[in-house]
Amino acid sequence: MNFSEIKFDCKHFKGSVPCKPNKRYNYTCPECPVYTKIEKRILIIKLGALGDVIRTTPLLVKYKELYPNAHFTWVTWSPSILPQNEIEIIYKLDAVSIFNLQTAEFDIAINLDKEEEACKLLTQINSVEKFGFIWKDNHIDIANKVSEHKLFTGLFDDLSKNNTKSYLEEIFEICDLKFNLEPYLINLNETISDKWKKQFSELNDENGKRKPLIGLNTGCGPRWNTRLWPTENWEKLATLLFKAGYLPVFLGGELENEKNIHLSKVTGGYYPGYFSLEEFIALTNSMDLVVTQVSMMMHIATALQKKMVLMNNIFNKNEFELYGRGEIVGPPNECVCFYGNSCSKGNSCMHDILPEKILEVIEKNL
C-alpha cells in the first residue's frame, strides 16, 4: 500500500488508530468495501444548558437527511447527553479541544449559544459557511443575517414576548433550514431502561392490573425560582392521581431529594431516589406521562417521546414544541414576571395552577 492510497476522507477514518471496519473485518484501503467519502464536515457549538443541548439535536436529523455521509463534530459542556452513535467527534470545551478545532476545516459551522466563549470560538473556526453567533468589536454579533431574529428576542423582552416561533423553528431558520418536526435525539442506555421497566412491572402489578405511571418532576433548578410549583400542590396532585387509578412516581435530582422523600411519605407515591443523568434518563423512559415545570425534564421527556403536561408561567409558550404529545398549562391570569426570578406580586402565579386542572389534562392526554 502507498501513502497516497489511504482514504483520509472516509467517515470511518480515525486518525492515528485503526478504523472499526479494519478492526472488525480486516478491511484496508484502498479496496475497502465500506469506504464512505465524507460529503460535509459540520460543526455544532452548543455548550449548555443540558436541556438546550438536547433540543438542538433535531438539527442532526435534518443534516443527515440532507447529507447522509456528513461528518459531525459537536462542542458542549455535557458530552454524555448526546447520542454517541450519531456524532463522529464530541468535544468537551477545553484548551485541547479549542486547539483541535482552530486547526481543523469545516464546510458548515454553527454556534447557537450567545455566551462570549462560544461566540469567540465560532469566530476563530475555519469554515466555508457559518451560522449563528460570533464575536466582533468586543460584543456579540451575527454570522448570518437571519440570526438577527434570535439575537433580538434574547436582548429585548418586548420582542421576546411577541415571538410566535418555537425554539426549533428559530434555530432551523438560523441554519437556513425549515423545521419539519424532526425529532430529538438522546443517549438512552437500553440495558438500564429495561432494568427499570422490569422493576416497575413488578412494583405495579396489582391483581394483574397495571396502573399508568405518572412521573412527577418536582424540581426545575434555581435559575428561575418563579417557575417552581408549590410542594403542597404536588401533594394534592399525587393524592388525586391515586384516587383516579394512577401510580405517581416522584422524579428529580439531588436538589429535590428531601422534597421527594417527604412527598413519598405523606402521599404514598413511589420515589426511587436520585441518580446519575444516564440512569435518570433510563428511569424516565418507563413513565407513561410526565408532569413537569419548564426544566431539563421537559427536553428529556420530549426526546423519549413521552406524553407530557408542561406547566409554564414566565416563558413565552410559543417557544416550546411538544410534537403533539402533550399540553402546556399556565396560570389562569397572565404572568407579569416574564423571565423573572422573583415575583413582583409576592407569591409566584405558579400557585394559581391547581392540581385538579393538572389531573384533568393528564386524563385528557392519556
Summary of the structure (lengths in Angstrom):
residues: 366
radius of gyration: 23.0
end to end distance: 61.7
largest distance: 75.4
contacts: 1149
relative contact order: 0.10
helix: 40%
strand: 19%
